[in-house]
Amino acid sequence: MEILWSLGLSLHLGLAGDLNPIHPHVRIDNNGVIAGAYYNSLDVVSTYAGYRYEYNQFGVETAAVTGYNRPVVPYVRGTYDTDNMRIFIAPGLVDDTIGVVIGVELTIK
């Protein structure tokens, strides 16, 4: 089991509103089973549980997450890892507008 601490910085492409770009994050990873909490784009703490698939430095995460417009919503994001950094891309939804969230997480393991 691994504990990952990170600070995410994000851009919200195609999404309107005053969205938070700074995301402190803590995660537990146990052989691909992930669970954690982060400060989301709506200035609310989100919790999630799901699975991370990896191939070399690439990853895909799927999970159920709280803290958005419904009690629980699906979550998916693609990642690329370097030594202490994870680059990510994910779909975003604000007021029925679909956009893209891209960013980077600076990590401490």
C-alpha positions, 0 to 999 in steps of 0.5 A: 500500500502506498500513500501519495500526497500531491498538489494539482494545478489545472486549466479548465478548457471550454468551461465557464465560471470561477473554477478553482485551479489549485487541488491539494490531494491525498491518495491511497493506492493498494495494487491499483485500487485507489481511494482519496480526497482532493479539493475540487474545482468547485471549492469543495472536498471530493472523495473517491474510490476506484481503480488505476490501470497502468502501462509504463508511465501511462495510467487511466483512472476510473472511480466514483467521486463525491462533491459535484452536482450529484451525490456520486458521479463517475470519474475518469482521467488519463495520466503520464508520470515522471519522477515527482510529477503526474500530468493529467487530462479529464473530461469536465462538466459545468452547467451542462457544458462539457469541457476538458480539464488538464493539469499537473500534480506535483507528488510526494510518495 
